[in-house]
Structure formats: structure tokens, C-alpha cells
Amino acid sequence: MRIGELAKRTGVAPRMLRYYEEQGLIRPTRLPNGYRDYDEYLVERVGKIRGLVDSGIPSRIIVDILPCLDKQQAIVVRNVEPGLRDMLAEERDRMTQKIDFLTQNRDAITSYIAALDAAATQEPLAHVS
């Protein structure tokens, strides 16, 4: 797929996709005419990268985290920056709290939908004059 389609499907601007490529986060193939061709798997990968970037994790760190996203590759840690582990642990804990909050909200909405469905199936009460 072309960069415009990848941008549309991921919500990430083409300029940012080129930046991801420049940083080694994604690697499109080149067609004989020189155009970039983005594989289907990059749609999900770009979403994951965007989530990490939005969390404040620098792209130079994301490059090292990418094998964890793919899960098929061995993870090799090298040149660890001071404080990196603590920053990542804090971000993981913040994500966990957010997930718990979203889960509670989802469950509350599900309960409310069930109550709406139950109310819709009940006969309206007749008014007594």
C-alpha cells in the first residue's frame, strides 16, 4: 500500500510515517519505480508505535522495544540509558491504571445498556385517571 493509505488507515500523518521510517521503526519495501510499498502488517505496528510515542517514550527507545511488539524475535538489551527502567515501569503502571479505569467504565456502560434493554421490553404502565 502507498503511504497515503497507511496514513488513512492508522490516523498517522504521512510526514510522521516518514519519520518512523527514518528512525528505523518501520521499513517499507521499494518498488522498481522507487515508490515505497507498505506491507499490511505495518498497520498494526504503526498503531503500537503511535501508542508508545503518545506515552512519551522516545523513538530511540521504541526501536529497542520493537522486538517485544513482534514477539517472534529475541530481545537483546544494549546501551541502557540511566533511568530507563524506572521510566518504563512508571509508564507500564500508568497504562495498567488506565486499563483498569477503562474496564470499569466499559462494565458500567454494559450494565446500563442491559438496563435500557430490560426497560424497552417492559409494557408501559397504564395511567389511571
C-alpha positions as CSV (number, residue, x, y, z in Angstrom):
1,M,0.0,0.0,0.0
2,R,1.1,3.6,-0.5
3,I,1.9,6.0,2.3
4,G,-1.4,7.8,1.9
5,E,-3.4,4.6,2.5
6,L,-1.3,3.7,5.5
7,A,-1.8,7.2,6.9
8,K,-5.6,7.0,6.4
9,R,-5.8,3.5,8.0
10,T,-3.7,4.4,11.0
11,G,-4.5,8.1,11.6
12,V,-0.8,8.9,11.4
13,A,0.3,11.7,9.1
14,P,2.5,10.7,6.1
15,R,5.2,13.1,7.5
16,M,5.2,11.1,10.8
17,L,5.3,7.8,8.9
18,R,8.4,9.0,7.1
19,Y,9.9,10.0,10.4
20,Y,9.1,6.5,11.7
21,E,10.9,5.1,8.7
22,E,13.9,7.5,9.3
23,Q,14.2,6.3,12.9
24,G,14.1,2.6,11.8
25,L,10.7,1.9,13.4
26,I,9.1,0.8,10.1
27,R,10.7,-0.4,6.9
28,P,8.7,-0.2,3.7
29,T,9.9,-2.0,0.6
30,R,10.8,-0.1,-2.6
31,L,9.0,-0.8,-5.8
32,P,11.0,-0.8,-9.1
33,N,9.8,2.8,-9.7
34,G,11.3,3.9,-6.4
35,Y,7.9,4.3,-4.6
36,R,7.6,3.0,-1.0
37,D,5.3,0.0,-0.5
38,Y,4.0,-0.5,3.0
39,D,3.1,-4.1,4.0
40,E,-0.3,-4.9,5.7
41,Y,1.4,-5.8,9.0
42,L,2.6,-2.2,9.3
43,V,-1.0,-1.0,10.0
44,E,-1.0,-2.7,13.4
45,R,2.7,-2.0,14.0
46,V,2.2,1.8,13.4
47,G,-0.7,1.7,15.9
48,K,1.6,0.2,18.5
49,I,4.4,2.6,17.8
50,R,2.0,5.6,18.0
51,G,0.8,4.4,21.4
52,L,4.3,4.2,22.7
53,V,5.1,7.7,21.2
54,D,1.9,9.1,22.7
55,S,3.0,7.7,26.1
56,G,6.2,9.8,25.9
57,I,8.6,7.1,25.1
58,P,11.4,8.4,22.8
59,S,11.7,6.8,19.4
60,R,15.3,5.8,20.1
61,I,13.9,3.6,23.0
62,I,11.0,2.3,20.9
63,V,13.5,0.9,18.4
64,D,14.7,-1.4,21.2
65,I,11.2,-2.3,22.3
66,L,10.1,-3.3,18.8
67,P,11.1,-7.0,19.3
68,C,8.7,-7.1,22.2
69,L,5.9,-5.9,19.9
70,D,6.7,-8.6,17.3
71,K,7.1,-11.4,20.0
72,Q,8.8,-13.7,17.5
73,Q,12.2,-12.1,17.8
74,A,14.7,-12.5,20.6
75,I,15.0,-9.4,22.9
76,V,18.5,-8.0,23.2
77,V,19.2,-5.1,25.6
78,R,22.2,-2.9,24.9
79,N,23.3,0.6,25.9
80,V,20.7,1.1,28.6
81,E,20.1,4.7,29.4
82,P,20.2,5.6,33.1
83,G,16.6,5.8,34.5
84,L,15.1,3.9,31.5
85,R,13.9,1.0,33.6
86,D,12.2,3.3,36.1
87,M,10.6,5.4,33.3
88,L,9.3,2.3,31.6
89,A,8.0,0.8,34.9
90,E,6.1,4.1,35.6
91,E,4.6,4.1,32.1
92,R,3.6,0.5,32.4
93,D,1.9,1.2,35.8
94,R,0.1,4.2,34.3
95,M,-1.1,2.1,31.4
96,T,-2.4,-0.5,33.9
97,Q,-4.3,2.1,35.8
98,K,-5.8,3.4,32.6
99,I,-6.8,-0.1,31.5
100,D,-8.5,-0.7,34.9
101,F,-10.4,2.6,34.6
102,L,-11.5,1.8,31.1
103,T,-12.6,-1.7,32.1
104,Q,-14.7,-0.3,34.9
105,N,-16.3,2.2,32.5
106,R,-16.9,-0.5,29.9
107,D,-18.6,-2.7,32.5
108,A,-20.7,0.2,33.8
109,I,-21.9,1.0,30.2
110,T,-22.6,-2.6,29.6
111,S,-24.8,-2.7,32.7
112,Y,-26.6,0.4,31.6
113,I,-27.2,-1.0,28.2
114,A,-28.7,-4.1,29.8
115,A,-31.0,-1.9,31.9
116,L,-32.1,0.0,28.8
117,D,-32.8,-3.3,27.0
118,A,-34.8,-4.5,30.0
119,A,-36.8,-1.3,30.2
120,A,-37.6,-1.4,26.5
121,T,-39.1,-4.9,26.8
122,Q,-41.4,-3.9,29.7
123,E,-45.0,-2.9,29.0
124,P,-45.7,0.8,29.7
125,L,-47.8,1.3,32.8
126,A,-51.4,2.3,32.1
127,H,-52.4,5.7,33.6
128,V,-55.3,5.6,36.0
129,S,-57.5,8.7,35.9
